[in-house]
């Protein structure tokens, strides 16, 4: 997280506050984790994308 320690660095708000988010980002994960997530999504009857979205929503709630 960005901070302002008096060294002229941007604060979190000035760095990210005005940023526009498109709703997509790339996460690099090991193939084994990708496989486990895909299997879990299939078991849950969900898409991999939606399954991961739900996990991320819970993680930041």
Secondary structure, DSSP 8 states (H G I E B T S, - for coil): -----SSS---HHHHHTT----S-------HHHHHHHHHHHHHHT--HHHHHHHHHHHHH-
